[in-house]
Amino acid sequence: MLNMPLGGIKVLDLTRLLPGPFCSLLLADFGAEVIKIEQPGQGDYIRWYPPLVKDTSGIFLLLNRNKKSLTLNLRTEKGREIFYRLAQEADVILEGFRPGVAKKLGIDYETVQEINPRVVYCSVSGYGQDGPYADRPGHDINYIGYAGVLGITGRARGTPVVPGVQIADIGGGALMAAIGVLLALMARRHTGKGQFVDIAMLDGVISWLPTIAGGFFVDGAVPGLGETRLAGRYACYEVYQTKDGGFISLGALEPHFWEKLCRYLNKEEYIKWQFVDEKQEELRAFLREQFLLRDRDEWVAIFQRIDTCGGPVYNLAEVFGDPHVLHRQMVFEMEHPRLGKIKQLGFPIKLSATPARARQVPPDLGEHTEEILTKLGYSKEELAALRREGII
């Protein structure tokens, strides 16, 4: 693993569910040794979330390859002692508790940095470690609501529509956490010291607003549902139904792409109306009528032929059967010794010299506990006693 970008980096991952595990997955895929610390008997809740492959969640299997699992009861003194010994050798600690919980457990940054001043300690929470909302519970839908994203997602004169994927959890939380950890590791190369990385999912989502906030900061206009440039305002950037009941995505945003479509449809007079607000309903009505004349895949072929931005609206079966998706290896299989062949999402970051690797299947609960603690110097007798006491 030393020839991988994060080879030699050890991560203690205290997180569960989606944001933290997605972050540690990115680190693990590029060579970090990620030790997933889980509560004995229960583990990461998402292990048991249906549908299951035998006894393990399909979601868990996609989030936890290349990781080791160690069970540890952090509410006990002996459990904390083990954690401190692990923390002495760790480069990164990742936690997703609500603010204050890590301190109550005695595993907070202030405590750990006394043990290991070089550690990068990343906390992922909904609203951050300070501020009026810091102690509030929340989920993805709440964070995108506060960030204004939910308020502009939906049809004009309709109601907000919940996105089909977790924007705050992944985009605002996991990705920002991964970047924060990597930046802190780079800073450590210069300073020799670690630092605290405070990731708020709300902060992360707000940072996704440049195309929306850019206009608001200039003219103060507050867009409503379906009123933003890329979310329903213009007919050239829209979803349309086709003859066979399918849907196509039209993205003819640049004038030359719009012009090609208008010329194909013999409506050259529409070229100059692309961004004229008063003409959008007329344009939209015409395009709805036109797209209902052919099947979805016919239109996709036409878009390719005239070289404009358009494509199909796929279901998941179509996504993972698409030749381009397969060529880019965004789905592959691993052989799990207990569960058989399991499908995995591919690596979105392609490095030419030091690529990501699928080195290890997702771990069973506590699968590596004995291996990890033996390396710390615990004897078989001590491990047996720790199990009897419910520490591991």
DASULMO-V788059 format. One record per helix or strand. SS is the DSSP state (H for helix, E for strand). FROM is the first residue (numbers start at 1). LEN is the number of residues. If there is no record, write none. Layout:
<<SS/FROM/LEN> <SS/FROM/LEN>>
This chain:
<<E/10/4> <H/19/11> <E/33/6> <H/45/4> <E/52/2> <E/56/2> <H/58/6> <E/67/5> <H/77/13> <E/92/4> <H/101/5> <H/109/7> <E/120/6> <H/140/7> <H/150/3> <H/167/25> <E/196/5> <H/201/6> <H/210/10> <E/237/5> <E/247/5> <H/255/10> <H/268/6> <H/277/15> <H/296/11> <E/310/3> <H/316/4> <H/323/5> <E/331/6> <E/340/6> <H/369/7> <H/380/9>>
